[in-house]
Amino acid sequence: MGGAGTLDVAVVLVYLVLMVGMGVLLSRWLKGGRDYFAGGRNIPWAVSGISIYMTNFSAWTFTGAAAMLYATGWYGFLWMCLLPVGYAFAALVTAARWRRTRVISPVEYTRTRFGKDTQQALGWLYSAAYILACAVQLLAISRIMGALLDLNVRALIVFNGLVVLAYTFLGGVWAVAMTDVLQFVILFSVTAVIAPLSLGLVKGGLGGVVSSLPPLSFHHVIEGRLFDLHYLAALTISQCFGVAAGMGPRFYCVKDERSARKAGFLAAGLFLLSPLLFGLPPLVARTLWSQPKALVAAEESPAHTPSGPDHPYSGEMKTVRAGLAALAPEHPEEMAFIAVVLRVLPAGLLGLFLAAMFAATMSSLDSFYNITAAIVSRDIVKGLFLPRLDDKGTLRVGMAATMGIGLTVTALALLYDLAGRNVFGIMVQILLLFQAPTSIPVALGLLFKVIPRRAGIFSIAWGFAAGFIAQVVLKWSLGPQTYMSLGTTLAVLVSARFLQGEYKYTRHILYIRSIVTIGTFASLFYLGTMYQYQQWGIPDAASFPPWRWYVMGLGSIVLGLSLVPFCRYMNREDKREAALVERFFRRLATPVDTSREAPAARRYFGLSFGILGIASVSLGIMVLLGALALLLLDMVKHSALPVFLAVASLQILLGGIMLFSARRALERNGAQDLPPAGRGEVTGGEE
């Protein structure tokens, strides 16, 4: 490894040490399970909003998403422009209600609202989905770091997995949220510089990129999957429900309803920047290198780094190019973003970019570690085995669950690497199969009292079954299969009260409706499959394997015949269950009393932003010192100095804003001592 490579590794190591140190520091703030999983309701809304934003980034943003933009042009750019919609929807619709649930697990309230069966089904499904997805993300970032730094991928999987586990285990949600902000500072400062630098590579700048792109098209095929207008529509709808349900942990950890809404809107506002920060570089790569193989074979040296056969960075760049070629032999378009980065960033800042990529993945991993641990400890362990588990016991169980989850994710990532599975395909399958049938009941259960208490488990089962048949058996494209899963789950929840009454008073009509449901599902599956053949240009279904038709028919029969036992199950609901639902909605109608439920919120606001501000300013100073060292060692040209200054200035500016906010908050709060977090809080979600 050349000198530049050693420097880049050193930058990444410093970043990792900083993350673990943050976990150690924040472990002092943990007194019980409510602190470990909900921050004692004292996490500042700005920290929570940035954490929401960062939770939805990973290495896939720089690889799979970049490949989509490279392949589709304006279609991918439009897809990125739609990202804020789901976060604005969640801020408007569910943010305040999540805060009023007073829970510390995103599944906890469903025990009261839908029953123990639904709570357990959601707990196990969420846990499985998060663990599988985290393993994919850990593998992805380890492969990229291995290629760029010429390190062993499996050793990196273990090392990276243990680093994320260390600070998440030590600091709980406080460490997750606070490190997410630091990771945002690194990610934003680097990508905000990469975007304009990438435009400088193209003649005519932004105008040159725009003129080189083909017209907008709504028909693209990536890795055998169809991306069309239906995909954009279905994904946007699915994301609205997914964020409304899945970001509950970031909404109920703040002090009140207003803060929860502000956190959601902040995340939506930050996502407005995504098309510029993460969309422009792949489009520039498409303009510079029209053939995907050129992305990993290009020999141009970085613009701000001394070149020549004898320069140490030249050998390092050859190693990097070879690593990229080995990383994506079948899908070189996944290197579109990274190819531009290697062209515009000088030595040293490549390590900071790797830290930014790692930050994006870590922010997703640590959040899902903490959320999954909350589900395991609060919903599975307490719900099934230890019903009298107190707050301190929840802390102990939660830390043990975090340890187990982190080790499991690391082991799964190693298995994925040994199996050689395609990361993009695994990620899409996991998210699409689980998201719609689990997120819709969780989101709508907060909004509508009319939904019967026992309807939740059936909507999950039907939505998952319909989605599985459409995606795995019939091989539908992404848009229609999402429609099927979404529509089925919604149909159950919307019609449940009506069907409940029909079973009670006109049961013979329900039997007829069951037969009609069989025909409806069979027709939808058949018409959807024919639509797929039309989209793919196949004239008939002669080549369709007969066993798929058999499974489709059997699935339709099972779904239709299950209607009657479902209605029988719903009608077993007793008065006690109805009273629980009534009590739950009374809780949702009760505003948060901040003085009783989060008395130390302002003090924690000042302390947290003080720590973050000092850390951000320190990062900027380290970047400046690194730039001076590289200039003295003749490892970068003098033209690279403005790049370093831009990155450092952004970090120092963000740190200064945090320090100013911290000072104001502490001055308003005075010199009072920190009371115990969450003192006097109304608990929620338990029967």
Phi and psi in degrees as a GROMACS rama.xvg file:
@    title "Ramachandran Plot"
@    xaxis  label "Phi"
@    yaxis  label "Psi"
@TYPE xy
-74.1707  177.3  GLY-2
-61.4202  -42.5299  GLY-3
-62.3129  -37.9538  ALA-4
-63.722  -41.8725  GLY-5
-60.9447  -40.464  THR-6
-64.8936  -43.903  LEU-7
-62.5981  -40.6594  ASP-8
-62.5607  -40.1345  VAL-9
-62.7581  -40.1548  ALA-10
-61.3566  -45.4325  VAL-11
-63.4248  -41.0868  VAL-12
-64.618  -40.8598  LEU-13
-60.3722  -42.0768  VAL-14
-61.584  -44.6448  TYR-15
-65.5054  -40.2091  LEU-16
-61.5419  -39.0193  VAL-17
-61.6593  -41.7066  LEU-18
-64.3217  -46.1315  MET-19
-64.7845  -39.7079  VAL-20
-60.7348  -36.9023  GLY-21
-63.1713  -40.6137  MET-22
-62.5904  -42.3929  GLY-23
-62.5825  -44.0293  VAL-24
-62.856  -44.1285  LEU-25
-80.3675  -10.9981  LEU-26
-62.0344  -22.305  SER-27
-69.5126  -16.816  ARG-28
-88.3135  -0.512309  TRP-29
-98.1603  122.003  LEU-30
-117.103  -19.1583  LYS-31
-168.745  -174.381  GLY-32
-62.3647  -33.2875  GLY-33
-67.1005  -33.7062  ARG-34
-72.9625  -40.5142  ASP-35
-67.1936  -36.1891  TYR-36
-109.205  -19.8076  PHE-37
-130.511  7.51385  ALA-38
62.4478  22.0405  GLY-39
63.4594  18.2632  GLY-40
63.979  21.1187  ARG-41
-110.3  5.21067  ASN-42
-71.2883  128.167  ILE-43
-59.7066  145.934  PRO-44
-61.7792  -35.0502  TRP-45
-67.2841  -39.4773  ALA-46
-63.476  -43.5859  VAL-47
-64.287  -42.0972  SER-48
-63.6175  -42.7528  GLY-49
-65.737  -36.8304  ILE-50
-64.5157  -39.3018  SER-51
-58.6048  -46.0699  ILE-52
-61.2063  -46.9798  TYR-53
-73.4534  -28.5077  MET-54
-59.5005  -27.5279  THR-55
-96.7291  18.1533  ASN-56
-112.671  153.217  PHE-57
-159.716  -176.663  SER-58
-60.6133  -24.6634  ALA-59
-59.2829  -30.7283  TRP-60
-58.5644  -36.0783  THR-61
-90.9588  -10.7324  PHE-62
-118.016  -73.1255  THR-63
-61.937  -45.918  GLY-64
-65.7892  -39.7761  ALA-65
-63.7928  -38.5219  ALA-66
-63.1122  -39.1019  ALA-67
-63.819  -43.9341  MET-68
-65.5559  -41.3669  LEU-69
-61.5667  -39.8419  TYR-70
-80.7638  -32.4912  ALA-71
-110.303  -13.6899  THR-72
65.4435  -119.113  GLY-73
-62.6781  -30.2399  TRP-74
-61.049  -47.1359  TYR-75
-65.4166  -36.342  GLY-76
-64.4155  -41.9667  PHE-77
-63.1628  -39.9405  LEU-78
-57.3949  -43.2093  TRP-79
-67.1362  -33.3489  MET-80
-66.8089  -22.8477  CYS-81
-85.2078  -8.56352  LEU-82
-58.933  -37.6484  LEU-83
-67.1894  -18.8137  PRO-84
-58.6863  -47.7265  VAL-85
-62.1702  -36.1544  GLY-86
-74.7354  -37.5621  TYR-87
-65.0208  -40.3541  ALA-88
-60.16  -46.5772  PHE-89
-63.8019  -40.5626  ALA-90
-61.8878  -38.8969  ALA-91
-74.9603  -37.8059  LEU-92
-101.285  -47.2548  VAL-93
-116.294  -13.4631  THR-94
-56.7768  -51.7619  ALA-95
-64.5298  -38.0463  ALA-96
-67.372  -37.2226  ARG-97
-60.3443  -41.9553  TRP-98
-63.9964  -35.5278  ARG-99
-77.9717  -10.8565  ARG-100
-68.1747  -26.587  THR-101
57.7463  35.9927  ARG-102
-98.9855  172.319  VAL-103
-127.624  14.8433  ILE-104
-143.787  140.063  SER-105
-67.61  -12.5682  PRO-106
-104.623  -15.3815  VAL-107
-55.8304  -43.7122  GLU-108
-66.8607  -22.5627  TYR-109
-68.3649  -18.5684  THR-110
-64.2065  -41.6079  ARG-111
-75.8254  -42.2423  THR-112
-76.9292  -41.9807  ARG-113
-119.686  -13.7937  PHE-114
109.815  166.541  GLY-115
-63.5854  -37.4822  LYS-116
-60.9006  -45.238  ASP-117
-65.6027  -41.9678  THR-118
-58.6403  -45.6259  GLN-119
-68.2486  -41.0339  GLN-120
-61.2223  -46.3829  ALA-121
-66.2394  -40.4149  LEU-122
-60.0682  -47.1481  GLY-123
-70.4683  -40.3241  TRP-124
-66.7023  -45.7914  LEU-125
-60.0453  -45.6864  TYR-126
-61.2817  -45.3605  SER-127
-63.5194  -45.6972  ALA-128
-63.2107  -44.7055  ALA-129
-65.2882  -42.2349  TYR-130
-65.1011  -44.3801  ILE-131
-63.7745  -44.0153  LEU-132
-66.7305  -38.7277  ALA-133
-63.2018  -38.4898  CYS-134
-63.2318  -39.0686  ALA-135
-62.3179  -44.2702  VAL-136
-67.4517  -40.3077  GLN-137
-62.8077  -41.013  LEU-138
-63.8212  -42.5513  LEU-139
-61.826  -49.0638  ALA-140
-68.6743  -32.9304  ILE-141
-68.4877  -38.2982  SER-142
-65.032  -41.1862  ARG-143
-67.2667  -46.0851  ILE-144
-62.5963  -37.8535  MET-145
-63.0325  -39.7226  GLY-146
-70.0525  -43.032  ALA-147
-75.9578  -30.2856  LEU-148
-108.979  2.26812  LEU-149
57.9841  49.7751  ASP-150
-119.625  161.315  LEU-151
-69.759  126.548  ASN-152
-65.1637  -44.2391  VAL-153
-68.6133  -35.0043  ARG-154
-65.272  -37.6404  ALA-155
-67.2715  -36.7815  LEU-156
-58.0075  -47.8341  ILE-157
-64.8113  -46.9401  VAL-158
-63.4567  -50.0677  PHE-159
-62.8558  -42.2439  ASN-160
-61.1847  -39.9287  GLY-161
-70.9616  -33.7995  LEU-162
-64.9782  -48.4975  VAL-163
-61.4567  -42.9761  VAL-164
-61.4827  -39.6586  LEU-165
-60.172  -53.6589  ALA-166
-78.1286  -27.2441  TYR-167
-69.7036  -41.1916  THR-168
-62.8377  -42.2402  PHE-169
-75.4143  -42.4468  LEU-170
-108.413  -4.63  GLY-171
60.2827  -149.045  GLY-172
-68.046  -26.6489  VAL-173
-62.2316  -45.1705  TRP-174
-65.563  -39.1362  ALA-175
-60.5698  -51.656  VAL-176
-67.8824  -42.7545  ALA-177
-69.1736  -43.0054  MET-178
-67.4556  -29.9526  THR-179
-59.1128  -38.4015  ASP-180
-67.7802  -44.2356  VAL-181
-62.4332  -39.8519  LEU-182
-64.7084  -34.8835  GLN-183
-64.4589  -42.3486  PHE-184
-58.3828  -44.4029  VAL-185
-67.4548  -48.1159  ILE-186
-60.9947  -47.5992  LEU-187
-67.1097  -44.3145  PHE-188
-63.4769  -34.8833  SER-189
-79.1173  -49.7387  VAL-190
-68.1264  -30.5924  THR-191
-67.2227  -21.5606  ALA-192
-90.5366  -36.4521  VAL-193
-62.7707  -41.9688  ILE-194
-57.7373  -54.5416  ALA-195
-67.1311  -34.1632  PRO-196
-63.5987  -37.0684  LEU-197
-64.7522  -36.3196  SER-198
-64.3993  -28.6836  LEU-199
-68.0091  -14.197  GLY-200
-79.5447  -17.0597  LEU-201
-105.763  133.688  VAL-202
-64.2665  124.8  LYS-203
92.377  -2.86828  GLY-204
61.2666  -133.676  GLY-205
-60.7608  -39.6938  LEU-206
-61.7638  -37.0007  GLY-207
-67.4232  -38.0968  GLY-208
-65.6386  -46.8466  VAL-209
-61.0329  -43.6253  VAL-210
-69.4139  -23.8765  SER-211
-83.2385  -15.9206  SER-212
-81.7782  141.651  LEU-213
-70.8659  163.997  PRO-214
-60.029  158.175  PRO-215
-60.8324  129.209  LEU-216
-128.416  143.54  SER-217
-108.484  32.828  PHE-218
-143.471  102.903  HIS-219
-136.709  146.367  HIS-220
-121.289  120.81  VAL-221
-126.586  121.964  ILE-222
51.2385  41.4806  GLU-223
77.2029  9.93193  GLY-224
-113.926  140.642  ARG-225
-91.0577  125.619  LEU-226
-113.426  113.234  PHE-227
-136.388  -166.968  ASP-228
-64.3184  -36.0523  LEU-229
-62.618  -35.7888  HIS-230
-63.808  -45.1103  TYR-231
-61.7208  -44.7183  LEU-232
-65.2389  -48.3615  ALA-233
-64.6588  -39.8415  ALA-234
-65.0834  -40.0398  LEU-235
-64.7184  -44.6159  THR-236
-63.5294  -45.7554  ILE-237
-61.8941  -39.1942  SER-238
-67.3212  -35.5665  GLN-239
-57.8951  -48.9014  CYS-240
-69.2785  -38.9902  PHE-241
-62.6613  -43.8632  GLY-242
-72.1687  -40.6763  VAL-243
-58.608  -34.1315  ALA-244
-92.6826  -45.4205  ALA-245
-76.5309  -23.7038  GLY-246
-92.8509  14.6975  MET-247
-51.4693  -44.0046  GLY-248
-57.765  -27.2233  PRO-249
-87.2287  -14.7142  ARG-250
-89.7484  -34.4483  PHE-251
-91.6683  4.07614  TYR-252
-94.9602  -3.14764  CYS-253
-95.3341  176.429  VAL-254
-76.5737  -33.1559  LYS-255
-155.278  -178.283  ASP-256
-64.4045  -40.8326  GLU-257
-62.4819  -40.3709  ARG-258
-65.8157  -36.6535  SER-259
-63.4594  -44.0039  ALA-260
-64.2075  -42.4849  ARG-261
-62.0981  -37.3412  LYS-262
-62.8748  -43.562  ALA-263
-64.1023  -43.2914  GLY-264
-69.6535  -32.9453  PHE-265
-63.0399  -44.4179  LEU-266
-60.5572  -43.0441  ALA-267
-61.4319  -41.8841  ALA-268
-64.5357  -39.2115  GLY-269
-65.8083  -34.574  LEU-270
-69.603  -16.7546  PHE-271
-64.7327  -23.0147  LEU-272
-82.0262  -16.4912  LEU-273
-57.1113  -43.3472  SER-274
-59.2264  -32.4177  PRO-275
-81.0376  -44.5627  LEU-276
-75.1401  -40.0856  LEU-277
-112.681  -9.63115  PHE-278
-94.4227  -34.251  GLY-279
-67.1483  -47.5573  LEU-280
-56.4038  -43.7401  PRO-281
-64.2122  -33.8158  PRO-282
-68.6989  -35.8755  LEU-283
-63.6379  -42.9209  VAL-284
-60.0924  -38.3604  ALA-285
-63.4098  -35.8333  ARG-286
-72.5697  -41.5593  THR-287
-76.219  -41.3013  LEU-288
-126.547  93.0205  TRP-289
-70.6695  -23.385  SER-290
-99.4869  126.98  GLN-291
-54.3119  -36.5472  PRO-292
-63.5253  -25.289  LYS-293
-67.5397  -19.6406  ALA-294
-63.9508  -34.9452  LEU-295
-103.241  -6.65846  VAL-296
-106.122  -7.97279  ALA-297
-60.9704  137.944  ALA-298
-106.404  3.21266  GLU-299
-61.2999  137.871  GLU-300
-82.9991  156.632  SER-301
-56.2731  146.253  PRO-302
-65.9778  -29.4058  ALA-303
-113.126  16.6752  HIS-304
-118.826  133.479  THR-305
-57.0191  136.078  PRO-306
-114.861  178.304  SER-307
128.523  151.395  GLY-308
-64.3317  -25.5153  PRO-309
-92.1794  -7.42397  ASP-310
-77.2589  138.095  HIS-311
-59.1761  -29.3459  PRO-312
-71.7988  -24.3257  TYR-313
-63.7904  -45.6639  SER-314
-64.4304  -37.2429  GLY-315
-64.1689  -39.9562  GLU-316
-66.1906  -35.38  MET-317
-64.3136  -39.1158  LYS-318
-63.9935  -42.4958  THR-319
-62.9819  -45.8427  VAL-320
-61.3057  -41.8211  ARG-321
-64.351  -38.5688  ALA-322
-64.4078  -41.1447  GLY-323
-64.8362  -42.1329  LEU-324
-61.9773  -37.7415  ALA-325
-74.9321  -28.897  ALA-326
-70.5355  -39.4812  LEU-327
-130.508  61.459  ALA-328
-66.6532  -32.9344  PRO-329
-96.9162  -21.4861  GLU-330
-132.561  65.9663  HIS-331
-64.2921  -19.9733  PRO-332
-62.9796  -18.7561  GLU-333
-67.1766  -13.3374  GLU-334
-96.1662  14.0605  MET-335
-59.987  -47.6858  ALA-336
-66.7638  -45.408  PHE-337
-66.4239  -34.7029  ILE-338
-60.8329  -40.1121  ALA-339
-68.0922  -41.0034  VAL-340
-59.2329  -44.9069  VAL-341
-64.178  -22.3865  LEU-342
-83.471  -30.2428  ARG-343
-109.584  -21.8246  VAL-344
-94.4131  136.496  LEU-345
-79.7287  173.133  PRO-346
-56.283  147.048  ALA-347
94.0308  -53.3093  GLY-348
-73.8743  -19.7456  LEU-349
-62.3622  -40.3111  LEU-350
-63.0872  -38.0597  GLY-351
-67.5565  -35.442  LEU-352
-65.3134  -41.8845  PHE-353
-60.188  -39.1406  LEU-354
-63.1228  -37.7599  ALA-355
-65.1202  -42.2588  ALA-356
-62.5898  -44.073  MET-357
-65.1957  -37.0326  PHE-358
-61.2771  -42.6941  ALA-359
-61.0682  -41.8619  ALA-360
-73.0462  -42.8105  THR-361
-61.3629  -37.8706  MET-362
-64.4834  -31.4242  SER-363
-77.5874  -44.6416  SER-364
-62.7785  -48.202  LEU-365
-65.2881  -36.4209  ASP-366
-63.7842  -44.917  SER-367
-71.3059  -32.0052  PHE-368
-58.6521  -49.0562  TYR-369
-67.995  -42.6089  ASN-370
-64.9512  -43.6466  ILE-371
-64.9477  -39.6151  THR-372
-63.3829  -37.1387  ALA-373
-63.347  -42.4614  ALA-374
-65.2194  -45.0378  ILE-375
-62.433  -47.047  VAL-376
-75.5778  -43.3742  SER-377
-84.6181  -38.1735  ARG-378
-100.22  -39.5423  ASP-379
-89.015  -56.5121  ILE-380
-66.2625  -51.7419  VAL-381
-70.0706  -39.5336  LYS-382
-66.8646  -31.4631  GLY-383
-107.28  -36.0539  LEU-384
-117.825  -38.2443  PHE-385
-127.423  72.4071  LEU-386
-63.2354  -21.8334  PRO-387
-98.0725  17.7321  ARG-388
-61.9008  124.684  LEU-389
-90.4009  -174.411  ASP-390
-66.2783  -41.8485  ASP-391
-70.4118  -35.1072  LYS-392
-65.4108  -36.9074  GLY-393
-61.7395  -37.4695  THR-394
-61.8751  -46.6235  LEU-395
-64.6637  -45.9311  ARG-396
-64.6737  -39.3161  VAL-397
-63.5386  -40.7384  GLY-398
-66.6383  -40.0705  MET-399
-64.9759  -39.681  ALA-400
-64.8629  -40.4376  ALA-401
-60.1855  -42.9293  THR-402
-61.0716  -47.6604  MET-403
-63.5857  -41.2006  GLY-404
-65.1848  -44.874  ILE-405
-60.8892  -42.9305  GLY-406
-68.5341  -37.0229  LEU-407
-65.3101  -43.391  THR-408
-60.9022  -44.2149  VAL-409
-61.7752  -44.1681  THR-410
-63.7796  -40.8793  ALA-411
-64.9766  -39.4695  LEU-412
-61.3426  -39.7653  ALA-413
-63.5396  -40.402  LEU-414
-65.1552  -41.1857  LEU-415
-58.3435  -42.7566  TYR-416
-66.1164  -40.553  ASP-417
-65.4931  -35.7363  LEU-418
-78.6084  -18.4405  ALA-419
68.8035  29.3387  GLY-420
-71.5775  152.313  ARG-421
-75.4592  121.053  ASN-422
-64.2682  -45.8504  VAL-423
-59.1709  -47.1899  PHE-424
-63.4032  -40.7942  GLY-425
-63.2376  -45.3353  ILE-426
-59.732  -47.5664  MET-427
-62.669  -45.2062  VAL-428
-63.2902  -43.871  GLN-429
-62.2395  -49.1554  ILE-430
-66.6671  -44.1161  LEU-431
-69.3243  -36.9949  LEU-432
-67.9071  -36.449  LEU-433
-97.4759  -27.5064  PHE-434
-66.2057  -55.8001  GLN-435
-62.8044  -53.3546  ALA-436
-67.5158  -17.316  PRO-437
-98.6445  -34.5906  THR-438
-77.9463  -34.3793  SER-439
-64.3453  -48.6863  ILE-440
-61.3069  -38.4903  PRO-441
-63.9673  -42.4999  VAL-442
-71.5541  -49.0847  ALA-443
-71.364  -26.2354  LEU-444
-62.8051  -26.0831  GLY-445
-76.6445  -20.2733  LEU-446
-103.971  -37.0597  LEU-447
-122.972  117.52  PHE-448
-75.1229  -20.3595  LYS-449
-68.4377  -21.8998  VAL-450
-67.2704  123.998  ILE-451
-58.1185  148.897  PRO-452
-61.287  -35.3811  ARG-453
-93.5565  10.1751  ARG-454
-80.63  -18.6284  ALA-455
-61.0345  -49.5741  GLY-456
-63.5992  -35.805  ILE-457
-71.9846  -38.0388  PHE-458
-63.7189  -37.321  SER-459
-64.4032  -46.7925  ILE-460
-63.4777  -45.8971  ALA-461
-65.6069  -45.8999  TRP-462
-62.0474  -41.9624  GLY-463
-66.5558  -43.3033  PHE-464
-63.4051  -45.7253  ALA-465
-64.1822  -41.7365  ALA-466
-65.8727  -38.2747  GLY-467
-64.1806  -44.8041  PHE-468
-62.9617  -44.1959  ILE-469
-67.4211  -41.1129  ALA-470
-85.807  -50.6749  GLN-471
-86.6119  -41.7432  VAL-472
-84.2469  -52.8822  VAL-473
-90.5373  -9.56983  LEU-474
59.5757  41.9454  LYS-475
-67.7585  159.35  TRP-476
-73.2824  170.126  SER-477
-61.9683  -39.5574  LEU-478
-64.6842  -60.5314  GLY-479
-59.1185  -37.7503  PRO-480
-66.9136  -33.6304  GLN-481
-70.6084  -40.2966  THR-482
-53.8529  -45.6644  TYR-483
-63.2373  -46.864  MET-484
-67.5471  -45.3571  SER-485
-61.7128  -49.3872  LEU-486
-62.6693  -40.3615  GLY-487
-65.907  -45.834  THR-488
-62.4297  -44.6546  THR-489
-64.603  -41.3613  LEU-490
-59.7955  -40.7631  ALA-491
-63.1123  -47.8674  VAL-492
-66.9522  -38.7319  LEU-493
-70.1363  -38.447  VAL-494
-95.0046  -2.84696  SER-495
-59.3865  -45.9276  ALA-496
-63.6087  -40.6615  ARG-497
-63.4578  -45.4097  PHE-498
-66.1443  -33.1697  LEU-499
-61.6325  -43.2069  GLN-500
-70.1611  -34.739  GLY-501
-65.2969  -38.683  GLU-502
-64.8051  -32.3728  TYR-503
-76.6143  -36.8652  LYS-504
-116.667  -33.0214  TYR-505
-133.208  66.4893  THR-506
-64.8983  -32.3401  ARG-507
-63.6448  -32.9995  HIS-508
-68.7765  -35.0797  ILE-509
-63.3797  -37.8274  LEU-510
-62.1903  -41.7221  TYR-511
-64.2394  -40.4629  ILE-512
-63.2617  -33.3341  ARG-513
-62.6345  -43.2473  SER-514
-64.9188  -41.3635  ILE-515
-62.6915  -36.6576  VAL-516
-63.3992  -38.3576  THR-517
-59.0855  -48.6849  ILE-518
-63.8771  -35.7727  GLY-519
-64.7884  -47.4491  THR-520
-63.9768  -43.5601  PHE-521
-60.7485  -40.7956  ALA-522
-66.1659  -43.6387  SER-523
-64.0303  -43.2669  LEU-524
-63.6215  -42.1702  PHE-525
-67.3442  -48.292  TYR-526
-64.5232  -38.3599  LEU-527
-64.0891  -39.104  GLY-528
-66.96  -41.0713  THR-529
-63.8592  -36.3602  MET-530
-62.646  -39.7198  TYR-531
-61.6398  -42.9335  GLN-532
-62.6632  -37.1635  TYR-533
-64.8639  -42.3143  GLN-534
-65.5934  -34.5072  GLN-535
-87.1017  -2.32854  TRP-536
76.7767  21.5334  GLY-537
-92.0772  123.258  ILE-538
-68.3675  -29.9633  PRO-539
-149.775  179.246  ASP-540
-99.987  21.8892  ALA-541
-62.114  -31.6163  ALA-542
-86.8492  -0.315197  SER-543
-73.9701  122.53  PHE-544
-58.059  133.049  PRO-545
-57.9925  -34.1371  PRO-546
-61.8807  -27.7965  TRP-547
-65.9295  -40.6187  ARG-548
-63.0337  -39.1306  TRP-549
-63.9377  -44.8134  TYR-550
-64.5597  -40.1418  VAL-551
-59.8787  -46.8392  MET-552
-65.2015  -44.1567  GLY-553
-62.9628  -41.5823  LEU-554
-62.1538  -40.9384  GLY-555
-62.5524  -42.1924  SER-556
-64.1124  -46.1579  ILE-557
-62.3614  -44.3902  VAL-558
-62.0847  -44.7994  LEU-559
-66.0304  -44.9537  GLY-560
-70.37  -22.1565  LEU-561
-75.1558  -7.16909  SER-562
-62.9979  -43.3508  LEU-563
-67.2015  -51.1924  VAL-564
-62.0501  -29.5608  PRO-565
-62.7574  -46.3151  PHE-566
-66.1387  -34.9109  CYS-567
-63.6081  -42.091  ARG-568
-62.4891  -42.7404  TYR-569
-64.0633  -35.8048  MET-570
-77.7031  -2.95477  ASN-571
-82.9322  -1.43902  ARG-572
-61.9677  128.477  GLU-573
-103.455  179.664  ASP-574
-65.6043  -32.4828  LYS-575
-63.3154  -41.2289  ARG-576
-64.8986  -41.1414  GLU-577
-62.0834  -37.0348  ALA-578
-66.5336  -36.0703  ALA-579
-62.8679  -42.7883  LEU-580
-63.9852  -41.9414  VAL-581
-61.5245  -41.4495  GLU-582
-66.9419  -36.9658  ARG-583
-62.0414  -44.1886  PHE-584
-73.9286  -24.444  PHE-585
-66.2515  -36.9046  ARG-586
-63.7936  -42.0283  ARG-587
-64.79  -25.9665  LEU-588
-85.1211  -6.22392  ALA-589
-92.3955  114.239  THR-590
-61.6741  153.591  PRO-591
-73.352  129.862  VAL-592
-94.9623  97.1397  ASP-593
-61.1766  -37.1971  THR-594
-63.8025  -24.9312  SER-595
-100.811  -34.7864  ARG-596
-95.8092  -24.7023  GLU-597
-146.219  63.2225  ALA-598
-67.9828  -21.0078  PRO-599
-103.236  15.6221  ALA-600
-59.2749  -44.1364  ALA-601
-67.8044  -37.3516  ARG-602
-63.9655  -44.816  ARG-603
-64.9963  -32.8378  TYR-604
-58.6093  -48.3823  PHE-605
-65.6032  -43.3741  GLY-606
-64.6862  -45.0871  LEU-607
-66.2248  -43.9654  SER-608
-73.1492  -25.8679  PHE-609
-64.6582  -45.9428  GLY-610
-62.6372  -46.1582  ILE-611
-65.4652  -39.2275  LEU-612
-63.9646  -44.4514  GLY-613
-61.7551  -43.0973  ILE-614
-64.6718  -40.3046  ALA-615
-67.7628  -43.8993  SER-616
-62.7552  -40.5445  VAL-617
-61.8473  -39.3801  SER-618
-59.5727  -45.7654  LEU-619
-61.6611  -40.8131  GLY-620
-64.9156  -40.4157  ILE-621
-63.7775  -37.3395  MET-622
-62.9834  -42.6071  VAL-623
-64.1108  -44.4819  LEU-624
-63.9195  -38.3513  LEU-625
-63.2541  -38.251  GLY-626
-63.7242  -43.2349  ALA-627
-63.5834  -39.6203  LEU-628
-64.4996  -40.2829  ALA-629
-67.5587  -36.5853  LEU-630
-65.3514  -42.6928  LEU-631
-65.1091  -32.3881  LEU-632
-87.145  2.05042  LEU-633
57.9391  40.4407  ASP-634
-100.843  -10.0166  MET-635
-140.389  157.139  VAL-636
-78.7128  164.358  LYS-637
-65.8841  -23.7177  HIS-638
-67.5043  -14.4923  SER-639
-79.68  -16.6201  ALA-640
-58.4198  -42.3488  LEU-641
-59.7103  -31.7352  PRO-642
-65.8107  -47.685  VAL-643
-61.4505  -42.6921  PHE-644
-62.0169  -39.2478  LEU-645
-64.1513  -45.5439  ALA-646
-63.9648  -47.9249  VAL-647
-63.8422  -39.6364  ALA-648
-62.8103  -41.502  SER-649
-63.6807  -40.7536  LEU-650
-67.3177  -42.2698  GLN-651
-68.3948  -37.7161  ILE-652
-63.4652  -47.3139  LEU-653
-63.0721  -40.7586  LEU-654
-63.078  -39.8795  GLY-655
-63.3502  -40.6237  GLY-656
-61.846  -41.2709  ILE-657
-65.0009  -43.3943  MET-658
-64.5612  -38.3959  LEU-659
-63.7126  -44.2498  PHE-660
-64.2789  -39.3973  SER-661
-63.9589  -42.5687  ALA-662
-63.1551  -43.2625  ARG-663
-63.4015  -42.3802  ARG-664
-65.028  -42.4228  ALA-665
-69.2407  -35.3067  LEU-666
-64.6917  -40.8771  GLU-667
-66.8924  -35.9628  ARG-668
-78.4914  -23.5952  ASN-669
80.3795  -160.322  GLY-670
-102.857  20.6573  ALA-671
-66.5173  152.483  GLN-672
-75.9467  159.696  ASP-673
-76.065  118.368  LEU-674
-78.002  164.176  PRO-675
-57.8978  132.484  PRO-676
-63.77  137.041  ALA-677
76.8867  14.2885  GLY-678
-63.8763  130.336  ARG-679
77.4041  10.988  GLY-680
-73.5515  142.198  GLU-681
-75.894  119.267  VAL-682
-78.6235  158.202  THR-683
-144.581  166.273  GLY-684
87.5462  -3.40424  GLY-685
-111.338  149.175  GLU-686
